[in-house]
Structure formats: C-alpha cells, structure tokens
Amino acid sequence: MKEDICTQLLIDGYVQSFVDLFYLTHRNDNAPQQRGGGTESMSFRHSDTSNGIAEKNVVLELPEIEFLRDQLVSAEHCKRRGEIPDVMSAYDSLATYCAEKHDTKTMIFFYEKCLEITRLIKDQVSEMRVLSQIGSGYHAAGELEQARQYLQLCVAVAEIVYEHEDDEDLCGQAYAQLGKVYVDLALRHEQAKLFSEAIDLYKLRLDCAVKSLDTEAQAHAQIKIGTCYNALNEPANALLFLEPNLATARQIGDSEGEGNACAALATAHEKLGNQQLSIEFLNNYVSIATRAENVVNQADACARLGQIYTGAQNFPRAREMHEKNYELVQGVAARTGDRVAQNISRVSTGAARANDKLATLLTFVKDDFQGLLEWKNTRTVPASE
C-alpha cells in the first residue's frame, strides 16, 4: 500500500513529496535506503546514526502515511504558488507529528525547513520558536554541542524580539533553556575531571540563571563552581561562590542546599588552614542532616570532623566523631550492602580509639619502663590446653 501511495505522488508530479515520503516509509527496511532527489534531501541523513542521534523504528499505519502525504503535498503545492506561510504550516504540522512519535531526527529535519522559511519571511518570533524546538530536540538526543548552537541563536533572537523590560519573562525562558544545556555540558567535563572547563560552563549557566531570574538555578551553579574550585585546590576562588550560595540556600529555605554549601565551605576553609571555621561549618552540616534525617550526610560530616580533630590532636573528640560515624555507617550498610564504607569506618574508629589511649599507654611506659622490659623478657607463650 505504501508503495502505491508513493508511486501516485510521482504520477501526480509531486517529486519532492515522493522523495520525502519514500524515505519516511522505507527507512526501517533491512537494506538502508539513501534518499535521492534534490541536494536538500540527500544531505538530510541515511538510516545510520552518523550525527549522533539514534534513530528508532517508527511503525507507520495507513492513516499516518496518508497524513504525511497530505502535508508534504500541501507544502509542495503551496511552495509552487508562493504561499510561504502555508508551506511553513505544513512543515510545522509534520514536525509536530514526528515529535509526538518521538522521532527526533525527522522532527529536526522538518523544523530546519521551517527555520529557512522564518528567515525568508523575517518572522523573528517564529524563528525563535523553531530554534528552541530544534535545540530541544538535539538536547533530548544528547547532542549537546548542536543544542548549544541553536539555543544560543534562540537567545540572540530573543534579545532582539523581547527588548523591553515587560518582555523579561519571555526572554528569560530562552535563557533558562540554554542554561540546562550548559549544565549537562559542564557535568560531562566535571565527570572527566576537566574542572577548569566545567567551571567556565557552570559560569555560563549562572549567567543564564541570573537573566532568567531563576534563584534555584543560580544556587545550583554556585555550588557546582565552588566544588570544582575546591577540586582544583583553589579554595579562595571557591569561597567567592560558596558564600553567596549559602546565603541563597537560606533565603529560599533549601535545607539540603544549605547543608551542601556548609560541607563545601568546610572543605574550602580546611584547605586554607582555617580549622575552626571548617569545624563550625561541619557542625552546621551535621545539624542540618540530623534535622532532615539524612543518615548518609550525617555519617560524612562525622567522619570529616573526626579527621580534622585527629589532625588537631584532639583525640577524645576525634574518637567521639569516628564512633558516631561507625554507628551511622552500619545502618547505611544494612540498607545498601556497601561494606567498603563500613570497613573504612571500622579502621578509622579503631585508629581513633588507639590515639585516644596513646597518652595513657605512654604514661604507663614512662612510670614503669623497667617493669615493662622485665615483663617483655620473661613472658612466655601460654601452653595450649
């Protein structure tokens, strides 16, 4: 049936419609089909994933094939008559249909056609909308650099279209969309431990968040920049973003964000040698985690406090914190099965107890060193029963 519909298009003289429909109805065949015809169709794609967007099988029923045919014919017919807005309407319908079918690759193709038309008729509002759709498509497909390019263009057009203060919210939507792409790009670099590159992208995200008046997004960008600077061992730079982040988290009532900010600030101050400030932030971290009943964060804060107290040779407090950590970690391990963290905590607790008893041991040795030597020289291995 689909062959008959395609053939009829040729008979009726709709060559471009035939080319497009033939591709759409045969792309799932076992033998890859390259689209022929005009240069525009040839350059669109083959049935591979060379542009990084995985093409999924899309099963077309007869009513759907007829819908595609009608829209393609309408677009080609209107194009011949010079009715450009109607051409765009037809391609827009096709793109919307493909989006509903989760066929990202084809959706982008038809929106690209719409984009050409918006620029031809100088309709910047429609151009911005189409750029947003294409950018969102690439973002959903994981093609972040492509998404970035189109959404940056979308923002550039939005700044022209929405140049008045009354349009601030509308322009902010474009910035918010671009900011989400920056986050995903930054996360890739952060996971690859390319912290400098990640910071640059998180700063772009922060700028988008400020311009879109998104306080939560600002806080997220600030904590990310701060933690990346900590990872680069640049705590002074980290403080420039972590301190505003803490204030923002408190302002919006984000207790989890406040706890994360305290944890990151403790790291920065520890690196700077501000031991007492680090302890204060970790104590705040513990308090927030306790109120939220976040056992994982409580355990993390206690372990870090134990390490700081050990470094300061405050062995009783170090022991207290490590023992508390061990209690908490056992509960976490029971739920998650993570025995590695439990074993590390056990060793740290044992070392903390040994450090705490070290002074007592040294006192005994100093008071009766001769007795210790005599005991060592005369002791015997107990006989086995």
C-alpha positions in Angstrom: 0.0 0.0 0.0 2.8 2.5 0.9 4.4 1.8 -2.5 1.2 2.7 -4.2 0.9 5.9 -2.3 4.5 6.9 -3.1 4.1 6.0 -6.8 0.9 8.0 -7.1 2.9 11.1 -5.9 5.2 10.7 -8.8 2.3 10.2 -11.2 0.8 13.4 -9.9 4.0 15.3 -10.3 5.0 15.8 -6.7 8.6 14.8 -6.9 9.9 16.3 -3.7 6.9 14.9 -1.8 7.7 11.5 -3.2 11.3 11.7 -2.2 10.5 12.7 1.4 7.6 10.2 1.8 9.5 7.3 0.3 12.3 7.9 2.8 9.9 8.2 5.8 8.1 5.0 4.8 11.1 2.8 3.9 13.8 3.9 6.5 13.1 0.8 8.7 13.7 -1.6 5.8 16.7 -4.0 6.3 18.6 -2.5 3.5 19.5 1.1 4.3 17.9 3.5 1.8 19.6 6.7 0.8 17.3 9.5 -0.1 17.6 10.7 -3.6 16.3 13.7 -5.4 17.4 17.2 -4.5 20.5 18.2 -2.7 18.4 19.2 0.4 17.1 15.6 0.8 20.4 14.0 0.1 22.1 16.0 2.8 19.5 15.1 5.5 20.5 11.7 6.6 20.9 8.0 5.9 19.5 5.3 8.1 22.5 5.3 10.4 23.5 7.3 13.5 26.3 9.4 12.0 25.1 12.6 13.6 24.8 11.0 17.0 21.0 10.8 17.1 19.9 7.2 17.5 17.1 6.5 15.0 14.3 4.4 16.5 12.0 2.2 14.4 8.8 4.1 13.7 5.9 2.0 12.5 3.6 3.9 10.2 -0.1 2.9 9.8 -2.1 3.8 6.7 -3.8 6.9 8.2 -0.4 8.2 9.3 1.1 7.6 5.9 -1.8 9.5 4.3 -1.3 12.3 6.8 2.3 12.6 5.9 1.5 12.5 2.2 -1.2 15.2 2.5 1.1 17.6 4.4 4.1 17.0 2.1 1.8 17.6 -0.9 0.4 20.7 0.7 3.8 22.1 1.4 5.0 21.4 -2.2 1.8 22.8 -3.7 1.9 26.0 -1.6 5.6 26.5 -2.4 4.8 26.4 -6.1 2.1 29.0 -5.6 4.3 31.2 -3.5 2.1 30.8 -0.4 5.1 30.7 2.0 3.2 30.8 5.4 1.1 27.8 4.3 4.3 25.9 3.4 5.6 26.6 6.9 2.3 25.5 8.4 2.5 22.2 6.6 6.1 21.5 7.7 5.3 22.6 11.2 2.5 20.0 11.3 4.9 17.4 10.1 7.5 18.3 12.8 4.8 18.2 15.5 3.7 14.8 14.3 7.3 13.5 14.4 7.8 14.9 17.9 4.7 13.1 19.1 6.1 9.9 17.6 9.4 10.6 19.4 11.2 10.6 16.0 13.7 13.3 16.9 15.8 13.0 13.8 12.9 13.6 11.4 11.4 16.3 13.6 14.6 18.3 13.4 14.7 17.9 9.6 11.2 19.4 9.2 11.9 22.2 11.8 15.0 23.0 9.7 12.7 23.6 6.8 10.6 25.8 9.0 13.7 27.7 10.1 14.6 28.5 6.5 11.1 29.9 5.9 11.0 32.0 9.0 14.3 33.7 8.0 13.0 34.1 4.4 9.9 36.0 5.6 11.8 37.7 8.5 9.4 36.3 11.2 11.7 36.5 14.2 9.1 35.3 16.7 8.6 32.1 14.7 12.3 31.9 14.1 12.9 31.9 17.9 10.3 29.3 18.5 11.7 27.0 15.8 15.3 27.4 17.1 14.0 26.5 20.5 12.4 23.3 19.1 15.5 22.3 17.2 17.7 23.0 20.2 15.4 21.0 22.5 15.5 18.1 20.0 19.2 18.0 20.0 19.3 18.3 23.8 16.9 15.4 24.2 19.1 13.3 21.8 22.2 14.1 23.8 23.8 16.2 21.0 24.7 18.9 23.4 27.0 21.0 21.2 24.4 21.1 18.5 21.8 22.0 21.1 24.0 24.7 22.4 24.5 26.3 18.9 20.7 26.5 18.2 19.7 27.7 21.7 22.4 30.4 21.6 20.9 31.6 18.4 17.5 31.4 20.1 18.7 33.7 22.9 20.2 36.1 20.4 16.9 36.4 18.6 15.0 36.7 21.9 17.2 39.6 23.0 16.1 41.4 19.8 12.4 40.4 19.9 12.0 41.0 23.6 14.0 44.1 24.1 11.6 45.8 26.5 11.5 45.2 30.3 7.9 44.0 30.0 9.2 41.1 27.9 11.8 40.0 30.5 10.0 36.8 31.4 9.7 35.7 27.8 13.4 36.3 27.2 14.2 34.5 30.4 12.6 31.3 29.1 15.2 31.2 26.3 18.0 31.7 28.8 16.6 29.0 31.1 16.5 26.5 28.2 20.1 27.3 27.2 21.2 27.1 30.8 20.1 23.5 31.0 22.3 22.6 28.1 25.3 24.3 29.8 24.6 22.2 32.9 24.8 19.0 31.0 27.9 20.0 29.1 29.6 21.1 32.3 28.7 17.8 34.0 30.4 15.9 31.2 33.6 17.9 31.8 33.3 17.6 35.6 32.9 13.8 35.4 36.0 13.7 33.2 37.8 15.7 35.9 38.2 18.7 33.5 37.3 21.1 36.2 38.5 24.3 34.6 36.3 23.6 31.5 33.4 22.7 33.8 33.8 25.9 35.7 33.6 28.0 32.5 30.4 26.3 31.5 28.9 26.5 35.0 29.6 30.2 34.9 27.6 30.5 31.7 24.8 28.5 33.4 25.0 31.0 36.3 24.7 33.9 33.9 21.6 32.3 32.3 20.1 31.7 35.7 20.6 35.4 36.7 19.0 36.6 33.4 16.1 34.2 33.8 15.6 35.2 37.4 15.8 31.5 38.5 17.1 31.6 42.1 17.3 27.8 42.4 19.4 27.5 39.2 21.7 30.2 40.5 22.3 28.3 43.7 23.0 25.1 41.7 25.5 26.8 39.6 27.2 28.5 42.6 27.7 25.2 44.5 29.0 23.5 41.3 31.5 26.2 40.6 32.7 26.2 44.3 33.1 22.4 44.4 35.1 22.5 41.1 37.4 25.2 42.5 37.9 23.0 45.6 38.8 20.1 43.3 41.4 22.3 41.6 42.7 23.2 45.1 41.7 26.9 44.6 39.7 27.4 47.9 39.9 31.2 47.8 38.1 31.2 44.5 35.7 28.6 45.8 34.6 30.9 48.6 33.6 33.6 46.2 30.8 31.4 45.0 30.1 29.2 48.1 29.4 32.1 50.4 26.7 33.6 48.2 25.4 30.0 47.6 24.9 29.5 51.4 23.1 32.9 51.6 20.9 31.9 48.6 20.0 28.5 50.1 19.0 30.1 53.3 17.0 32.7 51.5 14.9 30.2 49.6 14.6 27.8 52.5 16.6 25.0 50.8 17.9 23.0 53.8 19.6 20.4 51.6 21.3 23.1 49.6 22.3 24.8 52.8 23.9 21.5 54.1 25.8 21.0 50.8 27.0 24.6 51.0 28.3 24.1 54.6 30.1 20.9 53.5 31.8 22.6 50.6 32.7 25.7 52.7 34.2 23.3 55.3 36.4 21.8 52.6 37.5 25.3 51.4 38.4 26.5 54.8 40.2 23.3 55.7 42.3 23.8 52.6 43.0 27.4 53.6 44.0 26.2 57.1 41.0 27.8 58.8 40.5 24.8 61.1 38.0 26.3 63.4 35.8 27.7 60.6 35.9 24.3 59.0 34.7 22.7 62.2 31.9 25.2 62.6 30.6 24.6 59.0 30.8 20.8 59.5 28.8 21.1 62.8 26.2 23.0 60.9 26.3 20.3 58.2 25.6 17.7 60.9 22.8 19.7 62.4 21.0 20.1 59.1 21.5 16.5 58.1 20.1 15.4 61.5 17.0 17.5 61.2 16.5 16.1 57.7 17.2 12.6 58.9 19.8 12.3 56.2 22.0 9.5 57.7 24.4 9.5 54.8 25.3 13.2 55.2 25.4 12.8 59.0 28.0 10.0 58.6 30.0 12.0 56.1 30.1 15.0 58.4 31.1 13.0 61.4 33.9 11.3 59.5 35.3 14.6 58.3 35.1 16.1 61.8 37.0 13.0 63.1 39.7 13.6 60.6 40.0 17.3 61.5 40.1 16.6 65.2 42.8 13.9 64.6 44.9 16.5 62.7 44.5 18.9 65.6 45.4 16.1 68.1 42.1 16.4 69.9 41.9 12.7 70.2 38.9 12.4 72.5 36.7 14.4 70.1 38.1 12.5 67.1 37.2 9.2 68.8 33.7 10.5 69.5 33.1 11.6 65.9 34.5 8.4 64.4 32.5 6.2 66.7 29.4 8.2 65.8 30.3 7.7 62.1 30.6 4.0 62.6 27.2 3.8 64.2 25.6 5.6 61.3 27.5 3.7 58.6 26.3 0.4 59.9 22.8 1.5 59.3 23.5 2.6 55.8 25.4 -0.6 55.0 22.5 -2.7 56.2 20.3 -0.9 53.6 22.7 -0.6 50.7 25.1 -3.5 51.3 28.1 -1.1 51.0 30.6 -2.9 53.2 33.6 -0.9 51.9 32.5 2.3 53.7 31.7 0.2 56.8 35.2 -1.4 56.8 36.9 2.0 56.3 34.8 3.4 59.2 35.8 0.4 61.4 39.5 1.0 60.7 39.2 4.8 61.4 37.3 4.1 64.6 40.0 1.7 65.8 42.8 4.2 65.0 40.9 6.9 66.8 40.5 4.8 69.9 44.2 3.9 69.8 45.1 7.6 69.5 42.8 8.4 72.5 44.5 5.7 74.6 48.0 6.6 73.5 48.6 9.1 76.3 47.6 6.5 78.9 49.9 4.0 77.4 52.8 6.4 77.3 52.2 7.3 81.0 52.4 3.6 82.0 55.6 3.2 80.0 57.2 6.2 81.5 56.2 5.3 85.1 57.5 1.7 84.9 59.7 1.3 81.9 62.0 -1.1 83.7 59.0 -3.2 84.7 57.8 -3.3 81.1 61.3 -4.5 79.9 61.3 -7.3 82.6 57.8 -8.4 81.6 58.9 -8.4 77.9 62.0 -10.5 78.7 60.2 -13.1 80.9 56.9 -13.5 79.3 56.0 -16.9 77.9 53.6 -18.1 75.4 50.6 -19.7 77.1 50.6 -23.5 76.8 47.8 -24.9 74.7 45.2 -26.9 76.6 
